[in-house]
Amino acid sequence: MDHHSPDDRVTDQPRYHGSDEDSGAGSAREPLTSRQRWTRVLVIAIVIAAFLAIVILHATGTLGPGTNG
């Protein structure tokens, strides 16, 4: 018979971010640097701006069906 107790489970990974007891030393996931954070924010802002531009152009009739562009 193969019985598993709750202690048999692998408990290497924390259940949620920041739950490990050590101060992050040796963790596989390191926090984002300031440059990486701003790069991510900039990319998200550009995507949102492009989406809004397309929506506004379609809403005003500048782009879309019935136009030559």
PDB file of N, CA, C and O in Angstrom:
ATOM      1  N   MET A   1       0.835  -1.179   0.000  1.00  0.00           N
ATOM      2  CA  MET A   1       0.000   0.000   0.000  1.00  0.00           C
ATOM      3  C   MET A   1       0.880   1.244   0.000  1.00  0.00           C
ATOM      4  O   MET A   1       1.941   1.293   0.624  1.00  0.00           O
ATOM      5  N   ASP A   2       0.406   2.216  -0.708  1.00  0.00           N
ATOM      6  CA  ASP A   2       1.171   3.444  -0.819  1.00  0.00           C
ATOM      7  C   ASP A   2       0.362   4.579  -0.211  1.00  0.00           C
ATOM      8  O   ASP A   2      -0.504   5.151  -0.873  1.00  0.00           O
ATOM      9  N   HIS A   3       0.639   4.906   1.038  1.00  0.00           N
ATOM     10  CA  HIS A   3      -0.085   5.974   1.720  1.00  0.00           C
ATOM     11  C   HIS A   3       0.802   7.204   1.808  1.00  0.00           C
ATOM     12  O   HIS A   3       1.990   7.119   2.120  1.00  0.00           O
ATOM     13  N   HIS A   4       0.201   8.339   1.527  1.00  0.00           N
ATOM     14  CA  HIS A   4       0.942   9.594   1.603  1.00  0.00           C
ATOM     15  C   HIS A   4       0.402  10.431   2.741  1.00  0.00           C
ATOM     16  O   HIS A   4      -0.801  10.670   2.843  1.00  0.00           O
ATOM     17  N   SER A   5       1.290  10.863   3.575  1.00  0.00           N
ATOM     18  CA  SER A   5       0.878  11.773   4.642  1.00  0.00           C
ATOM     19  C   SER A   5       1.087  13.204   4.164  1.00  0.00           C
ATOM     20  O   SER A   5       1.814  13.420   3.195  1.00  0.00           O
ATOM     21  N   PRO A   6       0.478  14.175   4.809  1.00  0.00           N
ATOM     22  CA  PRO A   6       0.668  15.571   4.402  1.00  0.00           C
ATOM     23  C   PRO A   6       2.129  15.995   4.454  1.00  0.00           C
ATOM     24  O   PRO A   6       2.517  16.930   3.753  1.00  0.00           O
ATOM     25  N   ASP A   7       2.944  15.338   5.259  1.00  0.00           N
ATOM     26  CA  ASP A   7       4.351  15.695   5.356  1.00  0.00           C
ATOM     27  C   ASP A   7       5.153  15.222   4.157  1.00  0.00           C
ATOM     28  O   ASP A   7       6.295  15.646   3.978  1.00  0.00           O
ATOM     29  N   ASP A   8       4.580  14.347   3.328  1.00  0.00           N
ATOM     30  CA  ASP A   8       5.282  13.832   2.160  1.00  0.00           C
ATOM     31  C   ASP A   8       5.316  14.825   1.012  1.00  0.00           C
ATOM     32  O   ASP A   8       6.093  14.650   0.073  1.00  0.00           O
ATOM     33  N   ARG A   9       4.498  15.854   1.064  1.00  0.00           N
ATOM     34  CA  ARG A   9       4.445  16.817  -0.033  1.00  0.00           C
ATOM     35  C   ARG A   9       5.721  17.652  -0.069  1.00  0.00           C
ATOM     36  O   ARG A   9       6.370  17.867   0.955  1.00  0.00           O
ATOM     37  N   VAL A  10       6.063  18.113  -1.253  1.00  0.00           N
ATOM     38  CA  VAL A  10       7.227  18.970  -1.408  1.00  0.00           C
ATOM     39  C   VAL A  10       6.851  20.365  -0.945  1.00  0.00           C
ATOM     40  O   VAL A  10       5.873  20.944  -1.419  1.00  0.00           O
ATOM     41  N   THR A  11       7.620  20.894  -0.029  1.00  0.00           N
ATOM     42  CA  THR A  11       7.305  22.211   0.514  1.00  0.00           C
ATOM     43  C   THR A  11       8.428  23.209   0.246  1.00  0.00           C
ATOM     44  O   THR A  11       8.649  24.134   1.027  1.00  0.00           O
ATOM     45  N   ASP A  12       9.139  23.010  -0.874  1.00  0.00           N
ATOM     46  CA  ASP A  12      10.239  23.916  -1.190  1.00  0.00           C
ATOM     47  C   ASP A  12       9.745  25.303  -1.573  1.00  0.00           C
ATOM     48  O   ASP A  12      10.380  26.298  -1.224  1.00  0.00           O
ATOM     49  N   GLN A  13       8.636  25.387  -2.278  1.00  0.00           N
ATOM     50  CA  GLN A  13       8.148  26.659  -2.784  1.00  0.00           C
ATOM     51  C   GLN A  13       7.213  27.324  -1.790  1.00  0.00           C
ATOM     52  O   GLN A  13       6.367  26.646  -1.207  1.00  0.00           O
ATOM     53  N   PRO A  14       7.337  28.631  -1.575  1.00  0.00           N
ATOM     54  CA  PRO A  14       6.377  29.330  -0.714  1.00  0.00           C
ATOM     55  C   PRO A  14       5.020  29.397  -1.396  1.00  0.00           C
ATOM     56  O   PRO A  14       4.935  29.396  -2.624  1.00  0.00           O
ATOM     57  N   ARG A  15       3.962  29.455  -0.602  1.00  0.00           N
ATOM     58  CA  ARG A  15       2.615  29.486  -1.155  1.00  0.00           C
ATOM     59  C   ARG A  15       2.304  30.810  -1.831  1.00  0.00           C
ATOM     60  O   ARG A  15       1.512  30.843  -2.772  1.00  0.00           O
ATOM     61  N   TYR A  16       2.899  31.890  -1.382  1.00  0.00           N
ATOM     62  CA  TYR A  16       2.705  33.185  -2.020  1.00  0.00           C
ATOM     63  C   TYR A  16       4.001  33.973  -1.898  1.00  0.00           C
ATOM     64  O   TYR A  16       4.851  33.668  -1.061  1.00  0.00           O
ATOM     65  N   HIS A  17       4.142  34.981  -2.736  1.00  0.00           N
ATOM     66  CA  HIS A  17       5.375  35.757  -2.804  1.00  0.00           C
ATOM     67  C   HIS A  17       5.663  36.418  -1.457  1.00  0.00           C
ATOM     68  O   HIS A  17       4.785  37.049  -0.870  1.00  0.00           O
ATOM     69  N   GLY A  18       6.866  36.274  -0.983  1.00  0.00           N
ATOM     70  CA  GLY A  18       7.266  36.892   0.262  1.00  0.00           C
ATOM     71  C   GLY A  18       7.009  36.046   1.484  1.00  0.00           C
ATOM     72  O   GLY A  18       7.187  36.520   2.606  1.00  0.00           O
ATOM     73  N   SER A  19       6.592  34.797   1.300  1.00  0.00           N
ATOM     74  CA  SER A  19       6.285  33.962   2.460  1.00  0.00           C
ATOM     75  C   SER A  19       7.471  33.154   2.939  1.00  0.00           C
ATOM     76  O   SER A  19       7.390  32.492   3.974  1.00  0.00           O
ATOM     77  N   ASP A  20       8.585  33.198   2.197  1.00  0.00           N
ATOM     78  CA  ASP A  20       9.729  32.424   2.647  1.00  0.00           C
ATOM     79  C   ASP A  20      10.345  33.085   3.876  1.00  0.00           C
ATOM     80  O   ASP A  20      10.278  34.303   4.040  1.00  0.00           O
ATOM     81  N   GLU A  21      10.936  32.277   4.721  1.00  0.00           N
ATOM     82  CA  GLU A  21      11.416  32.775   5.999  1.00  0.00           C
ATOM     83  C   GLU A  21      12.739  33.502   5.891  1.00  0.00           C
ATOM     84  O   GLU A  21      13.020  34.391   6.696  1.00  0.00           O
ATOM     85  N   ASP A  22      13.569  33.141   4.901  1.00  0.00           N
ATOM     86  CA  ASP A  22      14.827  33.860   4.769  1.00  0.00           C
ATOM     87  C   ASP A  22      14.569  35.212   4.105  1.00  0.00           C
ATOM     88  O   ASP A  22      13.479  35.464   3.592  1.00  0.00           O
ATOM     89  N   SER A  23      15.565  36.060   4.121  1.00  0.00           N
ATOM     90  CA  SER A  23      15.391  37.431   3.648  1.00  0.00           C
ATOM     91  C   SER A  23      15.512  37.537   2.137  1.00  0.00           C
ATOM     92  O   SER A  23      15.762  38.627   1.622  1.00  0.00           O
ATOM     93  N   GLY A  24      15.345  36.454   1.423  1.00  0.00           N
ATOM     94  CA  GLY A  24      15.429  36.471  -0.026  1.00  0.00           C
ATOM     95  C   GLY A  24      16.778  36.020  -0.539  1.00  0.00           C
ATOM     96  O   GLY A  24      16.974  35.953  -1.753  1.00  0.00           O
ATOM     97  N   ALA A  25      17.703  35.714   0.327  1.00  0.00           N
ATOM     98  CA  ALA A  25      19.015  35.273  -0.103  1.00  0.00           C
ATOM     99  C   ALA A  25      18.891  33.926  -0.794  1.00  0.00           C
ATOM    100  O   ALA A  25      18.375  32.964  -0.226  1.00  0.00           O
ATOM    101  N   GLY A  26      19.372  33.875  -2.023  1.00  0.00           N
ATOM    102  CA  GLY A  26      19.350  32.631  -2.758  1.00  0.00           C
ATOM    103  C   GLY A  26      18.025  32.325  -3.422  1.00  0.00           C
ATOM    104  O   GLY A  26      17.843  31.224  -3.943  1.00  0.00           O
ATOM    105  N   SER A  27      17.098  33.260  -3.419  1.00  0.00           N
ATOM    106  CA  SER A  27      15.823  32.997  -4.072  1.00  0.00           C
ATOM    107  C   SER A  27      15.990  33.097  -5.580  1.00  0.00           C
ATOM    108  O   SER A  27      16.808  33.876  -6.068  1.00  0.00           O
ATOM    109  N   ALA A  28      15.224  32.316  -6.308  1.00  0.00           N
ATOM    110  CA  ALA A  28      15.348  32.278  -7.758  1.00  0.00           C
ATOM    111  C   ALA A  28      14.773  33.545  -8.393  1.00  0.00           C
ATOM    112  O   ALA A  28      15.223  33.955  -9.463  1.00  0.00           O
ATOM    113  N   ARG A  29      13.801  34.161  -7.757  1.00  0.00           N
ATOM    114  CA  ARG A  29      13.167  35.346  -8.323  1.00  0.00           C
ATOM    115  C   ARG A  29      13.634  36.578  -7.552  1.00  0.00           C
ATOM    116  O   ARG A  29      13.401  36.707  -6.350  1.00  0.00           O
ATOM    117  N   GLU A  30      14.291  37.469  -8.265  1.00  0.00           N
ATOM    118  CA  GLU A  30      14.794  38.671  -7.631  1.00  0.00           C
ATOM    119  C   GLU A  30      13.865  39.829  -7.945  1.00  0.00           C
ATOM    120  O   GLU A  30      13.188  39.808  -8.972  1.00  0.00           O
ATOM    121  N   PRO A  31      13.814  40.840  -7.086  1.00  0.00           N
ATOM    122  CA  PRO A  31      12.924  41.973  -7.332  1.00  0.00           C
ATOM    123  C   PRO A  31      13.362  42.762  -8.556  1.00  0.00           C
ATOM    124  O   PRO A  31      14.536  42.761  -8.929  1.00  0.00           O
ATOM    125  N   LEU A  32      12.403  43.431  -9.169  1.00  0.00           N
ATOM    126  CA  LEU A  32      12.714  44.230 -10.348  1.00  0.00           C
ATOM    127  C   LEU A  32      13.568  45.424  -9.976  1.00  0.00           C
ATOM    128  O   LEU A  32      13.373  46.040  -8.928  1.00  0.00           O
ATOM    129  N   THR A  33      14.508  45.743 -10.837  1.00  0.00           N
ATOM    130  CA  THR A  33      15.291  46.948 -10.624  1.00  0.00           C
ATOM    131  C   THR A  33      14.469  48.142 -11.076  1.00  0.00           C
ATOM    132  O   THR A  33      13.434  47.983 -11.722  1.00  0.00           O
ATOM    133  N   SER A  34      14.924  49.314 -10.741  1.00  0.00           N
ATOM    134  CA  SER A  34      14.200  50.531 -11.111  1.00  0.00           C
ATOM    135  C   SER A  34      14.081  50.642 -12.631  1.00  0.00           C
ATOM    136  O   SER A  34      13.038  51.041 -13.149  1.00  0.00           O
ATOM    137  N   ARG A  35      15.150  50.290 -13.339  1.00  0.00           N
ATOM    138  CA  ARG A  35      15.136  50.384 -14.805  1.00  0.00           C
ATOM    139  C   ARG A  35      14.127  49.400 -15.403  1.00  0.00           C
ATOM    140  O   ARG A  35      13.388  49.752 -16.322  1.00  0.00           O
ATOM    141  N   GLN A  36      14.094  48.175 -14.886  1.00  0.00           N
ATOM    142  CA  GLN A  36      13.151  47.181 -15.397  1.00  0.00           C
ATOM    143  C   GLN A  36      11.715  47.618 -15.126  1.00  0.00           C
ATOM    144  O   GLN A  36      10.834  47.425 -15.963  1.00  0.00           O
ATOM    145  N   ARG A  37      11.485  48.203 -13.965  1.00  0.00           N
ATOM    146  CA  ARG A  37      10.137  48.657 -13.606  1.00  0.00           C
ATOM    147  C   ARG A  37       9.686  49.769 -14.549  1.00  0.00           C
ATOM    148  O   ARG A  37       8.556  49.745 -15.039  1.00  0.00           O
ATOM    149  N   TRP A  38      10.564  50.752 -14.809  1.00  0.00           N
ATOM    150  CA  TRP A  38      10.195  51.851 -15.704  1.00  0.00           C
ATOM    151  C   TRP A  38      10.025  51.372 -17.136  1.00  0.00           C
ATOM    152  O   TRP A  38       9.180  51.895 -17.862  1.00  0.00           O
ATOM    153  N   THR A  39      10.808  50.393 -17.554  1.00  0.00           N
ATOM    154  CA  THR A  39      10.646  49.831 -18.898  1.00  0.00           C
ATOM    155  C   THR A  39       9.275  49.185 -19.029  1.00  0.00           C
ATOM    156  O   THR A  39       8.592  49.370 -20.037  1.00  0.00           O
ATOM    157  N   ARG A  40       8.872  48.433 -18.019  1.00  0.00           N
ATOM    158  CA  ARG A  40       7.563  47.788 -18.041  1.00  0.00           C
ATOM    159  C   ARG A  40       6.448  48.836 -18.054  1.00  0.00           C
ATOM    160  O   ARG A  40       5.486  48.704 -18.811  1.00  0.00           O
ATOM    161  N   VAL A  41       6.566  49.861 -17.233  1.00  0.00           N
ATOM    162  CA  VAL A  41       5.566  50.932 -17.188  1.00  0.00           C
ATOM    163  C   VAL A  41       5.486  51.632 -18.540  1.00  0.00           C
ATOM    164  O   VAL A  41       4.390  51.926 -19.017  1.00  0.00           O
ATOM    165  N   LEU A  42       6.626  51.904 -19.163  1.00  0.00           N
ATOM    166  CA  LEU A  42       6.649  52.584 -20.457  1.00  0.00           C
ATOM    167  C   LEU A  42       5.984  51.738 -21.540  1.00  0.00           C
ATOM    168  O   LEU A  42       5.216  52.265 -22.346  1.00  0.00           O
ATOM    169  N   VAL A  43       6.263  50.457 -21.571  1.00  0.00           N
ATOM    170  CA  VAL A  43       5.655  49.569 -22.568  1.00  0.00           C
ATOM    171  C   VAL A  43       4.138  49.525 -22.386  1.00  0.00           C
ATOM    172  O   VAL A  43       3.390  49.605 -23.361  1.00  0.00           O
ATOM    173  N   ILE A  44       3.690  49.398 -21.150  1.00  0.00           N
ATOM    174  CA  ILE A  44       2.250  49.363 -20.886  1.00  0.00           C
ATOM    175  C   ILE A  44       1.605  50.680 -21.300  1.00  0.00           C
ATOM    176  O   ILE A  44       0.521  50.675 -21.882  1.00  0.00           O
ATOM    177  N   ALA A  45       2.255  51.814 -21.008  1.00  0.00           N
ATOM    178  CA  ALA A  45       1.719  53.122 -21.375  1.00  0.00           C
ATOM    179  C   ALA A  45       1.626  53.274 -22.896  1.00  0.00           C
ATOM    180  O   ALA A  45       0.648  53.827 -23.398  1.00  0.00           O
ATOM    181  N   ILE A  46       2.624  52.793 -23.631  1.00  0.00           N
ATOM    182  CA  ILE A  46       2.603  52.880 -25.097  1.00  0.00           C
ATOM    183  C   ILE A  46       1.476  52.029 -25.670  1.00  0.00           C
ATOM    184  O   ILE A  46       0.782  52.460 -26.592  1.00  0.00           O
ATOM    185  N   VAL A  47       1.288  50.825 -25.133  1.00  0.00           N
ATOM    186  CA  VAL A  47       0.210  49.950 -25.608  1.00  0.00           C
ATOM    187  C   VAL A  47      -1.151  50.589 -25.350  1.00  0.00           C
ATOM    188  O   VAL A  47      -2.020  50.563 -26.222  1.00  0.00           O
ATOM    189  N   ILE A  48      -1.342  51.155 -24.176  1.00  0.00           N
ATOM    190  CA  ILE A  48      -2.621  51.801 -23.858  1.00  0.00           C
ATOM    191  C   ILE A  48      -2.840  53.014 -24.753  1.00  0.00           C
ATOM    192  O   ILE A  48      -3.952  53.223 -25.240  1.00  0.00           O
ATOM    193  N   ALA A  49      -1.795  53.823 -24.982  1.00  0.00           N
ATOM    194  CA  ALA A  49      -1.921  55.003 -25.838  1.00  0.00           C
ATOM    195  C   ALA A  49      -2.266  54.607 -27.275  1.00  0.00           C
ATOM    196  O   ALA A  49      -3.095  55.256 -27.913  1.00  0.00           O
ATOM    197  N   ALA A  50      -1.640  53.555 -27.784  1.00  0.00           N
ATOM    198  CA  ALA A  50      -1.936  53.101 -29.146  1.00  0.00           C
ATOM    199  C   ALA A  50      -3.378  52.607 -29.241  1.00  0.00           C
ATOM    200  O   ALA A  50      -4.073  52.909 -30.212  1.00  0.00           O
ATOM    201  N   PHE A  51      -3.829  51.856 -28.246  1.00  0.00           N
ATOM    202  CA  PHE A  51      -5.203  51.364 -28.235  1.00  0.00           C
ATOM    203  C   PHE A  51      -6.192  52.527 -28.195  1.00  0.00           C
ATOM    204  O   PHE A  51      -7.168  52.540 -28.945  1.00  0.00           O
ATOM    205  N   LEU A  52      -5.945  53.494 -27.332  1.00  0.00           N
ATOM    206  CA  LEU A  52      -6.835  54.653 -27.240  1.00  0.00           C
ATOM    207  C   LEU A  52      -6.839  55.461 -28.533  1.00  0.00           C
ATOM    208  O   LEU A  52      -7.888  55.962 -28.940  1.00  0.00           O
ATOM    209  N   ALA A  53      -5.685  55.598 -29.186  1.00  0.00           N
ATOM    210  CA  ALA A  53      -5.612  56.327 -30.451  1.00  0.00           C
ATOM    211  C   ALA A  53      -6.478  55.645 -31.511  1.00  0.00           C
ATOM    212  O   ALA A  53      -7.199  56.316 -32.249  1.00  0.00           O
ATOM    213  N   ILE A  54      -6.409  54.323 -31.587  1.00  0.00           N
ATOM    214  CA  ILE A  54      -7.217  53.590 -32.562  1.00  0.00           C
ATOM    215  C   ILE A  54      -8.701  53.743 -32.250  1.00  0.00           C
ATOM    216  O   ILE A  54      -9.506  53.967 -33.154  1.00  0.00           O
ATOM    217  N   VAL A  55      -9.066  53.624 -30.982  1.00  0.00           N
ATOM    218  CA  VAL A  55     -10.470  53.774 -30.598  1.00  0.00           C
ATOM    219  C   VAL A  55     -10.970  55.177 -30.935  1.00  0.00           C
ATOM    220  O   VAL A  55     -12.067  55.325 -31.474  1.00  0.00           O
ATOM    221  N   ILE A  56     -10.183  56.207 -30.626  1.00  0.00           N
ATOM    222  CA  ILE A  56     -10.591  57.587 -30.911  1.00  0.00           C
ATOM    223  C   ILE A  56     -10.697  57.822 -32.409  1.00  0.00           C
ATOM    224  O   ILE A  56     -11.633  58.477 -32.867  1.00  0.00           O
ATOM    225  N   LEU A  57      -9.754  57.299 -33.175  1.00  0.00           N
ATOM    226  CA  LEU A  57      -9.806  57.475 -34.627  1.00  0.00           C
ATOM    227  C   LEU A  57     -11.026  56.781 -35.221  1.00  0.00           C
ATOM    228  O   LEU A  57     -11.648  57.316 -36.138  1.00  0.00           O
ATOM    229  N   HIS A  58     -11.369  55.631 -34.729  1.00  0.00           N
ATOM    230  CA  HIS A  58     -12.573  54.945 -35.206  1.00  0.00           C
ATOM    231  C   HIS A  58     -13.827  55.699 -34.770  1.00  0.00           C
ATOM    232  O   HIS A  58     -14.767  55.822 -35.555  1.00  0.00           O
ATOM    233  N   ALA A  59     -13.862  56.193 -33.567  1.00  0.00           N
ATOM    234  CA  ALA A  59     -15.034  56.900 -33.056  1.00  0.00           C
ATOM    235  C   ALA A  59     -15.288  58.210 -33.799  1.00  0.00           C
ATOM    236  O   ALA A  59     -16.438  58.601 -33.994  1.00  0.00           O
ATOM    237  N   THR A  60     -14.228  58.882 -34.208  1.00  0.00           N
ATOM    238  CA  THR A  60     -14.377  60.157 -34.916  1.00  0.00           C
ATOM    239  C   THR A  60     -14.563  59.972 -36.415  1.00  0.00           C
ATOM    240  O   THR A  60     -14.875  60.933 -37.118  1.00  0.00           O
ATOM    241  N   GLY A  61     -14.379  58.761 -36.914  1.00  0.00           N
ATOM    242  CA  GLY A  61     -14.569  58.507 -38.337  1.00  0.00           C
ATOM    243  C   GLY A  61     -13.333  58.775 -39.166  1.00  0.00           C
ATOM    244  O   GLY A  61     -13.399  58.733 -40.395  1.00  0.00           O
ATOM    245  N   THR A  62     -12.213  59.047 -38.533  1.00  0.00           N
ATOM    246  CA  THR A  62     -10.980  59.312 -39.252  1.00  0.00           C
ATOM    247  C   THR A  62     -10.386  58.018 -39.819  1.00  0.00           C
ATOM    248  O   THR A  62      -9.731  58.038 -40.861  1.00  0.00           O
ATOM    249  N   LEU A  63     -10.614  56.913 -39.144  1.00  0.00           N
ATOM    250  CA  LEU A  63     -10.064  55.632 -39.536  1.00  0.00           C
ATOM    251  C   LEU A  63     -11.171  54.592 -39.462  1.00  0.00           C
ATOM    252  O   LEU A  63     -11.952  54.579 -38.511  1.00  0.00           O
ATOM    253  N   GLY A  64     -11.239  53.738 -40.443  1.00  0.00           N
ATOM    254  CA  GLY A  64     -12.226  52.666 -40.389  1.00  0.00           C
ATOM    255  C   GLY A  64     -13.031  52.568 -41.654  1.00  0.00           C
ATOM    256  O   GLY A  64     -12.633  53.111 -42.684  1.00  0.00           O
ATOM    257  N   PRO A  65     -14.175  51.877 -41.603  1.00  0.00           N
ATOM    258  CA  PRO A  65     -15.000  51.696 -42.788  1.00  0.00           C
ATOM    259  C   PRO A  65     -15.476  53.039 -43.348  1.00  0.00           C
ATOM    260  O   PRO A  65     -15.831  53.953 -42.604  1.00  0.00           O
ATOM    261  N   GLY A  66     -15.472  53.127 -44.658  1.00  0.00           N
ATOM    262  CA  GLY A  66     -15.943  54.334 -45.311  1.00  0.00           C
ATOM    263  C   GLY A  66     -14.862  55.385 -45.512  1.00  0.00           C
ATOM    264  O   GLY A  66     -15.135  56.466 -46.034  1.00  0.00           O
ATOM    265  N   THR A  67     -13.649  55.079 -45.104  1.00  0.00           N
ATOM    266  CA  THR A  67     -12.540  56.019 -45.332  1.00  0.00           C
ATOM    267  C   THR A  67     -11.597  55.392 -46.340  1.00  0.00           C
ATOM    268  O   THR A  67     -11.647  54.187 -46.585  1.00  0.00           O
ATOM    269  N   ASN A  68     -10.758  56.196 -46.910  1.00  0.00           N
ATOM    270  CA  ASN A  68      -9.797  55.689 -47.889  1.00  0.00           C
ATOM    271  C   ASN A  68      -8.477  55.292 -47.221  1.00  0.00           C
ATOM    272  O   ASN A  68      -7.520  54.945 -47.913  1.00  0.00           O
ATOM    273  N   GLY A  69      -8.414  55.337 -45.895  1.00  0.00           N
ATOM    274  CA  GLY A  69      -7.154  55.041 -45.228  1.00  0.00           C
ATOM    275  C   GLY A  69      -7.202  53.912 -44.368  1.00  0.00           C
ATOM    276  O   GLY A  69      -6.197  53.564 -43.749  1.00  0.00           O
TER     277      GLY A  69
END
